[in-house]
Amino acid sequence: GSTSVTVTVLNLGAWVANTTLCPGTTLALSSADIQGSWSGSGVSGPAWTFAADDAGPGMHELTFSATGTASCSATTTVEVLDFGAPADIATCPESAPFILAGTPMDGTWSGTGVTGNTFDPVAVTGPGGGTVVVLTFEALGCTTTSQVHIEPAAPPIQLGEVCASEPAIPLPFAPPG
């Protein structure tokens, strides 16, 4: 005798294609009509989402696990790009041009006072200062902005003699940051 077996392959319907994300983005994770849950670094829900900033840069494997009698699972991989630039930069109006930092280093900076990856505060303000310039950094398909605060240095403060037992003395500072 022979025995007949029927195998039914379930389509979980819960799938997100392998993808690449910039920091600061979120991805909606599908569960279709299947009861279950998503797990992995950066995942929260229900409603199931993946937050790139919570997971951090790198490759992250996410798993959807169906509940019930089938107990099936499916996985996908999300890559969060290692990308970023400082949100705030402080400098003085007479400062020498300086190299702007960003990850990856081969990204592109743009904005007033920028040549290549170098920023020149004098080109923006001349002497005196008191300016905020917004610069844009782009790389790997991601974009962010940085604010450059150009302020004159605070005048010197005469403290006289100070003992270690004295209470804290607040010091003004300029430029901010």
KARAWO-V189386 format. One line per field, one symbol per residue. ss: DSSP state (A for helix, B for strand, O for the rest). phi: phi as a letter, one per 30 degrees, with the letter a starting at -180 (. if undefined). A space follows every 10 residues. Layout:
ss: ???
phi: ???
//
This chain:
ss: OOOOOOOOOO OOOOOOOOBB BOOOOBBBOO OOOOOBBBBO OOBBOOOOBB BAAAAOOBBB BBBBBBOOOO OOBBBBBBBB OOOBBOOBBB BOOOOOOBBO OBBOOOOBBB OOOBBOOBBO AAAAAOOOOO BBBBBBBBBO OBBBBBBBBB OOOOOOOOOO OOOOOOOOOO OOOOOOO
phi: .bbcbccccd cdicabdebb bdeicbbdcd bhcddlbcbk dicbldedbc cedddidkcb ccbccdcjdd hdbbbbcccc ddbladdbbc acdcddebdd cabddcdccb kdicbicccc dddccidjii bcccccbbah icbbbbcccc bdddddccci dbcddddecd cdbaddj
//
